[in-house]
Amino acid sequence: MAILAVNPTRMALMDLKRRSKSAQRGHKLLKDKQDGLMQAFLSTVRRAQELRKKVEEELGEAFHMFLLASAWIPENTMTNALSSPEARVKLDTETKSVMSVRIPIFQLQREGKVKTYGASHTNALLDKAVDRFEQVFDVLVQLAEIEKQAENMAIELEATRRRVNALEYNVIPNLKDTVKYITMKLDEAERAAIISTMRVKASIS
Protein backbone atom coordinates (compact mmCIF):
# COMPACT_ATOMS: atom_id res chain seq x y z
CA MET A 1 0.00 0.00 0.00
CA ALA A 2 1.16 3.57 -0.62
CA ILE A 3 0.06 7.11 0.09
CA LEU A 4 -0.40 9.05 -3.14
CA ALA A 5 1.57 12.26 -3.58
CA VAL A 6 -1.24 14.81 -3.14
CA ASN A 7 -1.72 17.84 -0.93
CA PRO A 8 -3.89 17.03 2.12
CA THR A 9 -6.69 19.47 1.30
CA ARG A 10 -10.45 19.10 1.33
CA MET A 11 -10.52 19.55 -2.45
CA ALA A 12 -8.02 16.71 -2.86
CA LEU A 13 -10.05 14.59 -0.44
CA MET A 14 -13.24 15.08 -2.47
CA ASP A 15 -11.38 14.21 -5.68
CA LEU A 16 -9.86 11.07 -4.15
CA LYS A 17 -13.24 9.89 -2.86
CA ARG A 18 -14.69 10.38 -6.33
CA ARG A 19 -11.80 8.46 -7.90
CA SER A 20 -12.15 5.68 -5.33
CA LYS A 21 -15.84 5.21 -6.11
CA SER A 22 -15.11 5.25 -9.85
CA ALA A 23 -12.33 2.67 -9.40
CA GLN A 24 -14.63 0.40 -7.41
CA ARG A 25 -17.33 0.62 -10.09
CA GLY A 26 -14.71 -0.11 -12.76
CA HIS A 27 -13.44 -3.06 -10.74
CA LYS A 28 -16.94 -4.55 -10.53
CA LEU A 29 -17.52 -4.12 -14.27
CA LEU A 30 -14.15 -5.67 -15.13
CA LYS A 31 -14.74 -8.53 -12.68
CA ASP A 32 -18.10 -9.25 -14.32
CA LYS A 33 -16.41 -9.13 -17.72
CA GLN A 34 -13.68 -11.48 -16.49
CA ASP A 35 -16.26 -13.98 -15.23
CA GLY A 36 -18.22 -13.82 -18.48
CA LEU A 37 -15.06 -14.19 -20.55
CA MET A 38 -13.97 -17.18 -18.49
CA GLN A 39 -17.27 -18.94 -19.11
CA ALA A 40 -17.10 -18.20 -22.85
CA PHE A 41 -13.44 -19.27 -22.98
CA LEU A 42 -14.07 -22.60 -21.23
CA SER A 43 -17.02 -23.29 -23.52
CA THR A 44 -14.87 -22.52 -26.57
CA VAL A 45 -12.03 -24.73 -25.32
CA ARG A 46 -14.44 -27.63 -24.78
CA ARG A 47 -15.77 -27.16 -28.31
CA ALA A 48 -12.20 -27.11 -29.66
CA GLN A 49 -11.41 -30.36 -27.84
CA GLU A 50 -14.49 -32.02 -29.32
CA LEU A 51 -13.57 -30.85 -32.85
CA ARG A 52 -9.95 -31.94 -32.45
CA LYS A 53 -11.08 -35.40 -31.41
CA LYS A 54 -13.42 -35.51 -34.41
CA VAL A 55 -10.62 -34.42 -36.77
CA GLU A 56 -8.28 -37.09 -35.44
CA GLU A 57 -10.90 -39.81 -35.82
CA GLU A 58 -11.95 -38.76 -39.33
CA LEU A 59 -8.37 -38.32 -40.52
CA GLY A 60 -7.56 -41.77 -39.20
CA GLU A 61 -10.49 -43.26 -41.11
CA ALA A 62 -9.59 -41.34 -44.28
CA PHE A 63 -5.96 -42.48 -44.20
CA HIS A 64 -7.09 -46.06 -43.50
CA MET A 65 -9.35 -46.01 -46.56
CA PHE A 66 -6.59 -44.44 -48.66
CA LEU A 67 -4.11 -47.15 -47.62
CA LEU A 68 -6.62 -49.84 -48.52
CA ALA A 69 -7.23 -48.22 -51.90
CA SER A 70 -3.46 -47.90 -52.46
CA ALA A 71 -3.06 -51.62 -51.91
CA TRP A 72 -5.23 -52.31 -54.97
CA ILE A 73 -4.22 -49.44 -57.24
CA PRO A 74 -0.72 -49.16 -58.79
CA GLU A 75 1.34 -46.20 -57.60
CA ASN A 76 1.57 -44.53 -61.03
CA THR A 77 -2.18 -44.92 -61.53
CA MET A 78 -2.84 -43.38 -58.11
CA THR A 79 -0.51 -40.49 -58.88
CA ASN A 80 -2.21 -39.79 -62.21
CA ALA A 81 -5.67 -40.01 -60.66
CA LEU A 82 -4.91 -37.43 -57.99
CA SER A 83 -2.58 -35.12 -59.90
CA SER A 84 -5.10 -32.79 -61.55
CA PRO A 85 -8.00 -31.83 -59.27
CA GLU A 86 -10.30 -29.08 -60.50
CA ALA A 87 -11.47 -28.03 -57.05
CA ARG A 88 -10.75 -24.51 -55.84
CA VAL A 89 -11.16 -23.40 -52.24
CA LYS A 90 -11.60 -19.87 -50.97
CA LEU A 91 -11.66 -18.92 -47.30
CA ASP A 92 -13.70 -15.82 -46.42
CA THR A 93 -13.06 -14.30 -43.00
CA GLU A 94 -14.90 -11.77 -40.89
CA THR A 95 -14.89 -10.87 -37.23
CA LYS A 96 -17.48 -10.22 -34.56
CA SER A 97 -17.17 -8.78 -31.08
CA VAL A 98 -17.85 -10.88 -27.99
CA MET A 99 -17.34 -8.88 -24.77
CA SER A 100 -14.87 -6.57 -26.55
CA VAL A 101 -12.98 -9.54 -28.05
CA ARG A 102 -12.63 -9.65 -31.82
CA ILE A 103 -13.16 -13.28 -32.81
CA PRO A 104 -12.85 -14.66 -36.36
CA ILE A 105 -15.57 -16.30 -38.40
CA PHE A 106 -14.39 -18.50 -41.30
CA GLN A 107 -16.55 -19.31 -44.29
CA LEU A 108 -15.36 -21.90 -46.81
CA GLN A 109 -16.27 -21.46 -50.48
CA ARG A 110 -15.75 -24.35 -52.94
CA GLU A 111 -15.69 -24.47 -56.72
CA GLY A 112 -15.11 -27.38 -59.08
CA LYS A 113 -14.71 -31.08 -58.41
CA VAL A 114 -12.17 -32.89 -56.27
CA LYS A 115 -12.62 -36.20 -58.08
CA THR A 116 -11.66 -35.76 -61.72
CA TYR A 117 -10.29 -39.23 -62.35
CA GLY A 118 -12.11 -41.96 -64.19
CA ALA A 119 -13.59 -44.96 -62.47
CA SER A 120 -12.06 -47.57 -64.75
CA HIS A 121 -8.62 -47.76 -63.10
CA THR A 122 -9.60 -46.84 -59.53
CA ASN A 123 -11.96 -48.29 -56.97
CA ALA A 124 -14.70 -47.32 -54.51
CA LEU A 125 -12.24 -47.23 -51.60
CA LEU A 126 -10.40 -44.33 -53.23
CA ASP A 127 -13.71 -42.52 -53.77
CA LYS A 128 -14.57 -42.95 -50.10
CA ALA A 129 -11.12 -41.81 -49.00
CA VAL A 130 -11.31 -38.65 -51.14
CA ASP A 131 -14.81 -37.91 -49.86
CA ARG A 132 -13.68 -38.36 -46.28
CA PHE A 133 -10.65 -36.07 -46.75
CA GLU A 134 -12.97 -33.45 -48.23
CA GLN A 135 -15.29 -33.72 -45.23
CA VAL A 136 -12.52 -33.56 -42.67
CA PHE A 137 -11.16 -30.43 -44.36
CA ASP A 138 -14.38 -28.64 -43.37
CA VAL A 139 -13.91 -29.75 -39.77
CA LEU A 140 -10.27 -28.59 -39.86
CA VAL A 141 -11.43 -25.11 -40.87
CA GLN A 142 -13.96 -25.13 -38.01
CA LEU A 143 -11.23 -26.22 -35.62
CA ALA A 144 -8.91 -23.42 -36.80
CA GLU A 145 -11.74 -20.92 -36.27
CA ILE A 146 -12.54 -22.17 -32.76
CA GLU A 147 -8.89 -22.34 -31.68
CA LYS A 148 -8.26 -18.79 -32.91
CA GLN A 149 -11.32 -17.64 -30.99
CA ALA A 150 -9.99 -19.34 -27.87
CA GLU A 151 -6.58 -17.71 -28.38
CA ASN A 152 -8.07 -14.22 -28.69
CA MET A 153 -10.27 -14.81 -25.64
CA ALA A 154 -7.28 -16.00 -23.63
CA ILE A 155 -5.33 -12.83 -24.51
CA GLU A 156 -8.24 -10.58 -23.50
CA LEU A 157 -8.88 -12.65 -20.38
CA GLU A 158 -5.28 -12.22 -19.25
CA ALA A 159 -5.39 -8.46 -19.92
CA THR A 160 -8.66 -8.16 -18.00
CA ARG A 161 -7.26 -10.20 -15.10
CA ARG A 162 -4.29 -7.86 -14.86
CA ARG A 163 -6.53 -4.79 -14.83
CA VAL A 164 -8.76 -6.36 -12.15
CA ASN A 165 -5.74 -7.20 -10.00
CA ALA A 166 -4.23 -3.75 -10.47
CA LEU A 167 -7.45 -2.13 -9.28
CA GLU A 168 -8.04 -4.63 -6.47
CA TYR A 169 -4.53 -4.80 -5.02
CA ASN A 170 -3.01 -1.45 -5.99
CA VAL A 171 -5.23 1.41 -7.15
CA ILE A 172 -8.21 0.99 -4.80
CA PRO A 173 -6.17 0.27 -1.63
CA ASN A 174 -3.85 3.22 -2.38
CA LEU A 175 -6.81 5.54 -2.88
CA LYS A 176 -8.45 4.35 0.36
CA ASP A 177 -5.21 4.72 2.32
CA THR A 178 -4.70 8.21 0.92
CA VAL A 179 -8.28 9.18 1.80
CA LYS A 180 -7.69 7.96 5.37
CA TYR A 181 -4.38 9.81 5.53
CA ILE A 182 -5.83 13.12 4.31
CA THR A 183 -8.88 12.73 6.57
CA MET A 184 -6.53 12.22 9.52
CA LYS A 185 -4.43 15.24 8.55
CA LEU A 186 -7.51 17.45 8.15
CA ASP A 187 -8.88 16.26 11.51
CA GLU A 188 -5.54 17.04 13.14
CA ALA A 189 -5.49 20.47 11.54
CA GLU A 190 -9.06 21.09 12.71
CA ARG A 191 -8.25 20.03 16.26
CA ALA A 192 -5.15 22.22 16.23
CA ALA A 193 -7.22 25.16 15.02
CA ILE A 194 -9.79 24.61 17.79
CA ILE A 195 -7.09 24.39 20.45
CA SER A 196 -5.43 27.52 19.10
CA THR A 197 -8.75 29.38 19.15
CA MET A 198 -9.43 28.26 22.74
CA ARG A 199 -5.96 29.45 23.79
CA VAL A 200 -6.55 32.82 22.17
CA LYS A 201 -9.90 33.18 23.93
CA ALA A 202 -8.36 32.14 27.22
CA SER A 203 -5.55 34.68 26.91
CA ILE A 204 -8.02 37.45 26.10
CA SER A 205 -10.25 36.68 29.05
N, C-alpha and C positions, 0 to 999 in steps of 0.2 A: 504494500500500500504506500501511497505517496501523497503529500500535500501539494496541490498545484500552485504554481507561482502566480498568485493574484493578490491584489491589495485587499486587506480585510475590511471592506466597506459594505454598507447595506446594499448598494447597487450591485456589487459583485456577488453578494449572497443571493439576491433575487435571481441574477443571471445563472448562477450555479444550480439553484433549485430547479429552474426551468430546464436547464441542460440535463439534470439528473432525471427528471420526469420523462423527457424526450428519449434519453438513452434507455430507460426502462421499457418504454413503449416499443422502441426499436428492437430491444432484446427479445421481447415477447413475440413480435412479428417474425423475427429471424428464427426463433426457436420453433415456431409453428411451421415456418417454411422448411426448416431442417427436418422436422418430423415427417412432413408430407413428402419431401424429397427422399427420405430414407425408405418410406413405404413404396414409393414408385420405383426406386432403385432396386430394392429387393425383389419386387414383382418382375422387373425387367431382367434381372439376373436369373431368376427361376425360368423365365421364358427362354432365355438364351441357352440355359442348360438343357432344356427339353429339345430345342432345335438342334443343338450340337449332337445330342444322342441320336436324334432322327437322322441327321446327316451321316453320322458314322455308320449307322445300320444300313441306310440306303446305299451308301458308297460301297460298303462291303458286299451287298447283294449285287450291285452293278458290276463290280470287278469279278465276282464269282461267275456271273453269267458271261462276262467277256472272256474269261479264261476257258470256260466250257466251249464257247463258240470258237475260240482260237485253236482248241484241240482238234476241231473238225475242218477248219478252213486253213489252207496254206498261207504262209506269211506274206508272200507277194500279193496274193489275192486280197488278203485283209488290208494290206497297205493301200492297194488301188481302190478298194471299196470306201476307205475312210479319208482319202487324200483330197477330195474336192467337194466339201459340203457347200451348200448354197445358203445356209442359214446366216443371218446377220442379227446381232444382238445390240440393242442400245439401252443404256441405263440412264433414266431420267431421275434427277434428284431435286428435292425441295426440303424445306425445313419448317418446323412448327415450334411454337414456344410452349413448354410445360414448366410452370413455376419459374419463369425467367431462364430456362435452359433451352437452348436451340438444339433440337434433335432432328436427325435426318430421316427422310422418307424416301425410299428407293422404289422406283417403278420400272419394271423390265418390259422392254418392247422387242418383239421378235418379228423377223421377216424371213421368208424363204423356208426351205426344207433342210433338215439335218440329214435325213436319209436320202441320198441321191444315187445309191448303188442299185444295181439290179438284183433280183432275187434268185437268179439262176445259179450263181456261184457262192452264195452265202446261205445262211440258215436262220431259222426263227429265233435261235438263242442270241444271235447278233442283233436282231431287231429289238428284242427285249432289253438287251444290255444298253443299246443306244437310247431307247425310250427311258430307261431308268436313269441314265446319266443326265438326260435332258430334264427329268423331273427333279433330280437332286440339285441341279444347278439353281432352280428356283428357290429351293430351301437354303442353299448357300447364300444367295442374295438376301433372303430374309434374316439369316443368321448374322451376316455382316451389318445389316441395318440395326438389329437389336443390340449387337455388341458395341456398335458406335454410340447408340443411345445410352447404353450403360456407362460407357467411358465418359461421355459428356456430363451425365448425371453425377458420376463419381467426382469429377473435377469441381462442379458447382457445389456438391455436398461438402467437399473438403474446404472450399473457400467460405461457405456459410458457417461451417463448424468453427473456423478460425475467427470469424467476425463475432459469433456468439460468445466464444471463449474470451475474446478481447474485451467485449462489453461486460461479461459476467465477472471476470477476474481482474480486470484492470480499470477500464473507464468508469464503470458504476461505483466500485469501491473507492476509487480516488476522488470522485465527485462527492460522495457521501462523507468521506473523511475531511475533505476541504470545507464542506458545509459545516460540519461539526466544529472544525478549527476556527472558522470565521465567526460562527455563532458564539463560541467561547470567548474569542477576542473582543467581540462587540459587547458581550455581557460584562467582561472585565472592565472595558472602557466605560460602560454605563455605571457600574458600581463605583469606579474611581471618580467619575463625575459627580455622583451623588454624595460620596464621602467628602469630596472637595467643596461641594456646595454647603454641606452641613458644617464643615470647618469654618467656612467664610461667615456663615450665619452666626456660629458660636462666637467667633472673634468680634463680630459687630455688636452682639448683645453683651 
